[in-house]
Amino acid sequence: MLLKNKASNIAIFLVMFLLLTPTVYAQQFKEFKWQKGQELVYGVDYSFFHLGKITMKNFGKQKVNGYDANHIRVIIHSNPLLFWIDHESVYDTYITDDFKVARFVSDEKIDGENYNAVYDFDYDRMVINLNLFDKENPGTVHKKELELTENKIDGISLIYFARINSGKPGKDTVSTFIEDKSGDVVFNFSKERVLTQTDSIPEGLPTLYFSGELFVEGIAGVTGPFEAWFSDDAFRVPILSYMKVFIGSVKIELEQWKMWSPYQSVSEKNDSLESIQQN
C-alpha cells in the first residue's frame, strides 16, 4: 500500500511538472519597459579603428498623430577623420507602447539636395505621408504618399522591435525603409543566454542572444547578417552587436548609460551561464 501511494505521488508530481514547466518559462519573461530619460551611448569600432559613437535617448511621451508615443532620438557621431561622410546624423521616431510607429523624422540627401524628411504613419488609410522640407530653400516642401504595410517600420524602430521581442524564441520578418530604399529584416530570436563581458561591464551581465539579416542597406550603411546580445531584464538594453557596413564587420558596444542599472533585476545568477568576453 505504501509503495502504491509513493507511485501515485510520483505520477502526480510528474504530471504537475509537465503542466507547470511552460508556465514557469512564461513567468520568467519580462514585458518590455519604456523608460523616460534613458540614455545609452555606444562606441562603434572596426578592428582597432574608432568609427564614432551612437547616442540613443528616450524623451518620454508626446502626442503625435493622435497617438501617445514614446519620442526616441538616435544621434550618430562619426569620427572626423571620416571626412567623406556626415559627422552627425539625427533620427527621431515616435512609437506607442504597443509598437505602432506614429512618425519618423530624419535628415536625408536626395539627388544631391538636403532635406528634413517627416514620415507620418496613417493606419486608417494604410499610407505614409512623406513631407520633404528643403533645407536650402526654406518654405519649399515636397509631398509624397507611400504604401504602408502592417509590418513596415523605420530603421530606428527596428532596434525597439528587437528589444521588445528578444527572449521570445522564433523567427520574425519586418519591412523597413531608409530614404528611397526598402527591404526585409529577418530576426532569429532564441532562448540562448550568455554572460557577456565588456570594457564598461567587466564583471559580465546575463544577456539574450539573437541573430538576423538585413536585406536592405539601412541607416549608416548597415546591411547583411548581424548578431546581438541584449540585457536579460525588462529594459532589454543592447549591450553588444556585430553588424556589416561598407568596410566590413563593425562592433557596437555599450559604453555609458543613464536611467538603467546593469545589475538590476536579471533573471538568474551569472555563474550558471556560459561566459563570453569581448575585446
C-alpha positions as CSV (number, residue, x, y, z in Angstrom):
1,M,0.0,0.0,0.0
2,L,2.9,2.3,0.9
3,L,4.6,1.6,-2.5
4,K,1.3,2.3,-4.3
5,N,0.9,5.7,-2.6
6,K,4.5,6.6,-3.4
7,A,4.0,5.7,-7.1
8,S,0.8,7.7,-7.1
9,N,2.6,10.7,-5.6
10,I,5.4,10.4,-8.2
11,A,2.9,10.2,-11.0
12,I,1.1,13.3,-9.7
13,F,4.4,15.2,-9.4
14,L,5.5,14.3,-13.0
15,V,2.1,15.5,-14.4
16,M,2.3,18.7,-12.4
17,F,5.9,19.3,-13.5
18,L,5.0,18.8,-17.2
19,L,2.0,21.1,-16.8
20,L,3.8,23.8,-14.9
21,T,7.1,24.0,-16.8
22,P,5.8,26.1,-19.7
23,T,4.2,28.5,-17.2
24,V,7.4,28.9,-15.4
25,Y,9.2,30.0,-18.6
26,A,6.4,32.4,-19.4
27,Q,6.7,33.9,-15.9
28,Q,10.4,34.4,-16.4
29,F,9.9,36.5,-19.5
30,K,9.5,40.2,-18.5
31,E,7.4,42.6,-20.5
32,F,9.4,45.4,-22.1
33,K,9.6,48.6,-20.1
34,W,9.8,52.0,-21.8
35,Q,12.0,54.3,-19.6
36,K,11.7,58.1,-19.9
37,G,15.1,59.7,-19.7
38,Q,17.0,56.6,-20.5
39,E,20.2,57.4,-22.5
40,L,22.5,54.9,-24.0
41,V,25.9,55.7,-25.6
42,Y,27.7,53.2,-27.9
43,G,31.2,53.1,-29.3
44,V,31.5,51.9,-32.9
45,D,34.7,50.2,-33.9
46,Y,36.2,48.5,-36.9
47,S,39.2,46.4,-35.8
48,F,41.4,48.9,-33.9
49,F,39.9,51.9,-35.7
50,H,37.2,54.0,-33.9
51,L,34.4,55.0,-36.3
52,G,32.3,57.0,-34.0
53,K,29.6,57.0,-31.3
54,I,25.8,56.4,-31.3
55,T,23.6,58.0,-28.7
56,M,20.0,56.8,-28.1
57,K,17.6,58.6,-25.8
58,N,14.0,58.3,-24.7
59,F,12.4,61.7,-24.2
60,G,9.1,60.3,-22.9
61,K,5.6,60.5,-24.2
62,Q,4.4,63.0,-26.8
63,K,1.0,63.3,-28.7
64,V,1.7,62.6,-32.3
65,N,-1.0,61.9,-35.0
66,G,-3.5,61.1,-32.2
67,Y,-1.2,58.6,-30.5
68,D,0.6,58.8,-27.1
69,A,4.0,57.9,-28.5
70,N,7.5,57.5,-26.9
71,H,9.9,60.0,-28.5
72,I,13.2,58.2,-29.3
73,R,16.2,60.1,-30.7
74,V,19.3,58.5,-32.2
75,I,22.4,60.6,-33.0
76,I,25.3,59.1,-34.9
77,H,28.6,60.9,-34.3
78,S,31.2,60.0,-36.9
79,N,34.9,60.2,-36.5
80,P,36.1,63.5,-38.0
81,L,38.8,61.6,-39.9
82,L,36.0,60.0,-42.0
83,F,35.7,63.2,-44.0
84,W,33.6,61.6,-46.8
85,I,30.5,61.0,-44.6
86,D,28.4,63.3,-42.4
87,H,29.9,64.0,-39.0
88,E,26.5,64.0,-37.3
89,S,23.2,62.4,-38.3
90,V,20.0,62.7,-36.2
91,Y,16.9,60.5,-36.3
92,D,13.7,60.8,-34.4
93,T,11.0,58.1,-34.1
94,Y,7.7,58.1,-32.2
95,I,6.5,54.7,-31.1
96,T,3.4,53.7,-29.0
97,D,3.7,51.3,-26.1
98,D,2.0,48.6,-28.2
99,F,4.5,49.3,-31.0
100,K,2.8,51.4,-33.6
101,V,5.1,53.9,-35.3
102,A,3.4,57.3,-35.4
103,R,6.2,59.4,-37.0
104,F,9.7,59.1,-38.2
105,V,12.0,62.1,-38.9
106,S,15.4,62.1,-40.5
107,D,17.9,64.3,-42.4
108,E,18.2,62.9,-45.9
109,K,20.1,63.7,-49.1
110,I,18.1,63.0,-52.3
111,D,19.6,63.8,-55.7
112,G,22.3,66.0,-54.1
113,E,19.7,68.1,-52.2
114,N,19.4,68.1,-48.4
115,Y,16.0,67.6,-46.8
116,N,14.4,67.2,-43.4
117,A,12.1,64.2,-44.0
118,V,9.0,63.7,-41.9
119,Y,7.2,60.4,-42.3
120,D,3.6,60.4,-40.8
121,F,2.0,56.9,-40.5
122,D,-1.7,56.8,-41.3
123,Y,-3.1,53.4,-40.3
124,D,-6.7,54.2,-41.3
125,R,-5.7,54.7,-45.0
126,M,-2.6,52.5,-44.7
127,V,-0.3,55.1,-46.2
128,I,2.8,57.0,-45.1
129,N,2.6,60.7,-45.7
130,L,6.1,62.0,-46.5
131,N,7.0,65.7,-46.3
132,L,10.4,66.7,-47.6
133,F,11.4,70.1,-46.3
134,D,14.2,71.6,-48.4
135,K,17.0,72.9,-46.1
136,E,18.5,75.2,-48.8
137,N,15.1,76.7,-49.7
138,P,13.0,77.2,-46.5
139,G,9.3,77.0,-47.2
140,T,9.7,74.5,-50.1
141,V,8.0,71.2,-49.3
142,H,7.8,68.2,-51.5
143,K,5.0,65.8,-50.6
144,K,4.8,62.1,-51.3
145,E,2.5,59.2,-50.4
146,L,4.0,55.8,-49.7
147,E,2.3,52.5,-49.2
148,L,2.1,51.3,-45.6
149,T,2.0,47.6,-44.8
150,E,1.3,46.1,-41.4
151,N,4.9,45.1,-40.7
152,K,6.6,48.2,-42.1
153,I,8.7,50.2,-39.6
154,D,11.6,52.7,-39.8
155,G,15.2,52.0,-39.2
156,I,15.3,53.2,-35.6
157,S,12.1,51.3,-34.6
158,L,13.9,48.2,-35.7
159,I,16.0,48.5,-32.5
160,Y,12.9,48.7,-30.4
161,F,11.3,45.8,-32.2
162,A,14.3,43.7,-31.2
163,R,14.2,45.0,-27.6
164,I,10.6,44.2,-27.2
165,N,10.8,40.7,-28.8
166,S,14.2,39.4,-27.7
167,G,13.8,36.4,-25.4
168,K,10.8,35.1,-27.3
169,P,12.1,32.3,-29.4
170,G,11.1,32.4,-33.0
171,K,11.7,33.9,-36.4
172,D,10.2,37.3,-37.3
173,T,10.3,39.3,-40.5
174,V,9.6,43.0,-40.8
175,S,10.0,45.5,-43.6
176,T,12.0,48.7,-43.2
177,F,12.9,51.8,-45.2
178,I,15.6,54.5,-45.3
179,E,15.4,57.3,-47.9
180,D,14.3,55.7,-51.2
181,K,15.3,52.1,-50.2
182,S,13.2,49.4,-48.6
183,G,13.5,45.7,-47.8
184,D,13.0,43.0,-45.3
185,V,14.8,42.4,-42.0
186,V,14.8,38.9,-40.5
187,F,15.2,38.3,-36.7
188,N,16.1,34.9,-35.3
189,F,15.2,35.2,-31.6
190,S,16.3,32.5,-29.2
191,K,16.3,31.5,-25.6
192,E,20.1,31.4,-25.6
193,R,21.5,33.3,-22.6
194,V,25.2,34.0,-22.0
195,L,27.3,36.1,-19.7
196,T,28.6,39.0,-21.7
197,Q,31.7,40.9,-20.5
198,T,32.7,44.3,-22.0
199,D,35.0,47.1,-21.0
200,S,32.1,49.0,-19.4
201,I,30.7,45.9,-17.7
202,P,33.8,43.9,-16.8
203,E,32.0,41.6,-14.3
204,G,29.7,40.4,-17.0
205,L,26.0,40.6,-17.4
206,P,23.4,37.9,-18.4
207,T,22.3,38.7,-21.9
208,L,19.8,37.4,-24.5
209,Y,21.4,36.4,-27.8
210,F,19.8,36.7,-31.3
211,S,20.9,36.9,-34.9
212,G,19.4,38.1,-38.1
213,E,19.9,39.6,-41.5
214,L,19.1,42.9,-43.3
215,F,18.1,42.6,-46.9
216,V,18.4,46.3,-47.4
217,E,21.1,49.0,-46.8
218,G,19.9,50.7,-43.6
219,I,21.0,53.6,-41.5
220,A,24.8,54.3,-41.7
221,G,25.1,51.7,-44.5
222,V,24.2,48.7,-42.3
223,T,23.3,45.6,-44.3
224,G,23.6,41.8,-44.3
225,P,23.9,39.4,-41.3
226,F,24.1,40.6,-37.7
227,E,24.2,39.3,-34.2
228,A,23.4,40.9,-30.9
229,W,23.3,40.5,-27.1
230,F,20.7,42.4,-25.1
231,S,20.4,42.6,-21.3
232,D,18.2,39.9,-19.8
233,D,15.9,42.3,-17.9
234,A,12.7,44.2,-18.7
235,F,14.6,47.0,-20.5
236,R,16.5,44.7,-22.9
237,V,19.3,47.2,-23.3
238,P,21.5,46.5,-26.4
239,I,24.9,45.6,-24.9
240,L,26.9,44.4,-27.8
241,S,26.3,43.8,-31.5
242,Y,28.2,43.0,-34.7
243,M,26.9,44.4,-38.0
244,K,28.2,44.6,-41.5
245,V,28.8,48.0,-43.1
246,F,30.6,49.1,-46.3
247,I,34.1,48.5,-44.8
248,G,33.3,45.2,-43.1
249,S,32.0,43.9,-39.8
250,V,31.9,46.5,-37.0
251,K,31.4,46.2,-33.3
252,I,28.8,48.3,-31.5
253,E,29.4,48.2,-27.7
254,L,27.6,50.0,-24.9
255,E,29.9,52.4,-23.1
256,Q,27.7,54.8,-21.0
257,W,24.1,54.8,-19.7
258,K,21.6,56.8,-17.7
259,M,18.3,55.6,-16.1
260,W,19.4,52.0,-16.2
261,S,21.5,49.7,-14.0
262,P,23.4,46.8,-15.5
263,Y,22.9,44.6,-12.4
264,Q,19.3,45.4,-11.8
265,S,16.7,42.5,-12.0
266,V,18.4,39.9,-14.0
267,S,16.7,36.5,-14.1
268,E,19.4,34.2,-12.7
269,K,22.9,34.1,-11.3
270,N,25.9,34.8,-13.5
271,D,27.8,31.7,-12.6
272,S,25.2,29.5,-14.3
273,L,25.8,31.0,-17.8
274,E,28.4,30.4,-20.5
275,S,30.8,33.3,-20.5
276,I,31.9,35.3,-23.5
277,Q,34.3,38.2,-23.3
278,Q,34.6,40.9,-25.9
279,N,37.9,42.7,-26.5
